[in-house]
Amino acid sequence: MNLRIYLRIALMVLLPAWATLARADLTVDWGTVATPLSSEVTFSFAQYDINRNFTDHYNFSLEGGNSASYSVTFNFDPCRNGCGSPDLSFGIYDLNGSLISSTGGTITLSAGNYTFQVKGNGFGAGNSVDYWGSITFAASGSSPTNQTMVSPAPEPSTLILMAAGLLVFAWKARRHAAAGLAGLAALATLPACSPFETSASATPGQVIARVGGSEISMLQFNHAIERMGIPNPGQPVRQEVATKLVDRELAVQQALAQKLDRQPEVMLQIEEARRDVLARAYAERTAATAARPDDNTLARYYAQHPALFAERKIFRLREVVLPADLKEMAEVKQRLVERQPLDKITAWLRAQNPAFNEQVVIRAAEQLPIEALPRLNKAQEGETVVFESPRGVIAYVVMSAQPAGVTWESAKPIVRDHLVKRAGKEVVDTRLRELRSQTAIAYLGDFAAAPPTATQ
């Protein structure tokens, strides 16, 4: 079996909880958009092969006074892989946690601070999701004219390290349970016996609600708030979470009364959740034995990736994405080889009426394909950089590039976090290979023909 396929199966099936170490929740700061907007500003996002419950946040601010307004268009496209059907939700929220829109399309926002949230629940062994999309900001209504465009610059603490073809996120780690609080149906699938249940001797300060003969603890409540990922949620959000926890407890009580915990499918889900928790605990304990990198190792990594750190830039780019199945691709490539202006090529393409994507984007170095970054970092304004990817051909025209270097002091904890997690993953992978070689494993039926090995 191909090594890449084997490793993916090992992480997704044999040890699905390892994703806690390899992929935690993502928080990205898109920065501030200010008026006047002479042209549209687009932020793109994409995440792949997520195989655990997650809540990702893309934070942004819109400047201006009470009269400022922005036309905001967002597109979201998910792809579910494997068995099962994870539940995905997305939407724009204010910082109080109030949902503003979750239907896509175009809405109007006033000045303020917002977050675009993508949430996934209901993952099990063998399924994963990809998601991608974009949010475009344009002028709308009456806006102040004494503002200048501010290029969004993600904080170093949310930097995405892209090195050696591996996306590694500098993350704010959060703990997750097997299912979310998105709705009653999802809540009802949680195991009936919770490790957070309190005894009858719990004091009122430890309990937020009593539901029949059961209690909901403050520990459960704090865990649910933490999973939401919204800093300092207001009282309306806190009350809504408490209500959801009560709804879950009501559903659990009814499920037990109807003996649903004895149904084979429910018993299997409870057992799978237990095994995921145990596997995660083993992975975390094993990874913790990895040697920590010294300062020389950190400094060497920093020096080897100048485009991500010392020479990092924020780019304003015209992006043209030509899909791999474009029937005119051969002609496009020939025109690019002849160094025809991109405007001329896109005009010709529009005359052929194919489907391709063209937009203006603002992206930091770590948000760009690693293959294109060295050339983009050296490109002058107006220069075109073209490269091929599995998606097809992507062309960037550099409209501007703003230096936004990350100092060694700021980068050091991020690099350490990345290298520690990478070393932890290597330790776990090594230990799993050892266990496979030491344990009698027999593949049966259709799986007996070509069992995978760790070295294939």
C-alpha positions, 0 to 999 in steps of 0.5 A: 500500500502507498505509504501516504495512504497507509499513514492516513488510515493509521491516523484516521482509523487506528488512532483517530484521536491523534488528530488532537495533536496533529490538528487543533482548532484554528484561530486566524486573525484577518485583521482590519478592513477600513474604508474607503474601499476602492475595490473588493477585498477577498479573504480565502480559506481552505482546510483539508482532511479534518477527522475530528470535531472542530471549531475554527474561527476567522476573526476580522474587524470593520472600521468606521463610525455609525454610518459605515457599512460594508457589503459582505458576500461569503461562499462556503463549500464542504466535501465529506469523505468516507463513511458517516456524515459529520455535521457541518455548520458555518456563519458570521457571529459578533463577539457576543456569540450572536449569529448574524448569518449562516445562509451564505450570499450577501449581507450588510455589516456595520463597523465592528468586530466579527468572527466567521466560524466553521464547526464540525461535529459527529466525526467517527473512524473513517470519515473526514471533511474538507472545506473551503470558500471566501468572504468578499468585502465591498463598500455599501451605503454611506461610509467615511472617506477619511480612512485608509486601507489597512492590510490585514496582518495575522498576529504571530500567535496565529501564524500558519507555518508552511514548510516541507509541504506540511501545514502546521498550525500555531494553535490555541489548543482546546479540548473536545468531546465526541459530539457538539452542542449544535442541537438536540439530536446531536446532544442525544447521541452522547454517552449516557454516563458522563465523567462530569456527573456530580454526586448528591453532595455537590454544593450549589456553587458546583451545580448550575441546574438540577433536572429531575434527579440529575445535576449539571455541573459547573465543570460541564458548563465550563467545558461546553463554553470552552468548546465554543471558542468564543472569548468572554461570552456574554450572559445571553450566550451563557444562558443558551449553553445552559439551556442546551445542557438541560435539553441534553440531560432531558434527552439522556433521561428519556433515552435511558427510560426507553432503554436506548442505551441497550440498542446495538447501534447506540452501544457501538457508538458509546464503545467507539467514543470510549476507545477514541478517548483512551487512544487520545490519552495514550497518544498524548502521554506517548507524545509527551516523551519526545525530546524538546528542541533546544534553542539552536534547533529553533534558531536553525528552523527560523533561519531556514524559513525567512519568507515565513519569518524575517522576510515575511510579507502581506501580499495584495494579489490578483489571483486567477485559478484555472481548474485542471479539467479546463479544456483550454488548458493546453492553449493557456499554458502555451500563452503563459510560456510565451509570456503573454499579459495575464489580462490578454489571456483572461480576456481570451478565456472569457471569450471561450466561456469556460469556468474559472475564478478571478479575484483580488485577495489579501494574503500573508505569506503563510496563507500562500502555497509553499511552492509559490512563496519563494518567487512571490517574495522576490517578485516586483509589483506588476509581476506575474507568478504562475505555478501548477497545483492539483487544482490546476494552474494558479496565476498571481499578479503582485499588486503590492507587498507590505513587509511584515516580518516576524521577529525571532522573539515572537517566532520562537514560541511558535516554532517550538510548539510546531517542533514539539508537536512534530516530534511527538507525532514521530514518537507515536508513529514509531511506537505504533510500528513497534506495537504492530511488529510485536503483536499478532495481527491477522487480517480476515476476509477481503482484508487478508490479501494485502495487509498494510505494513508500516514500511510500504 
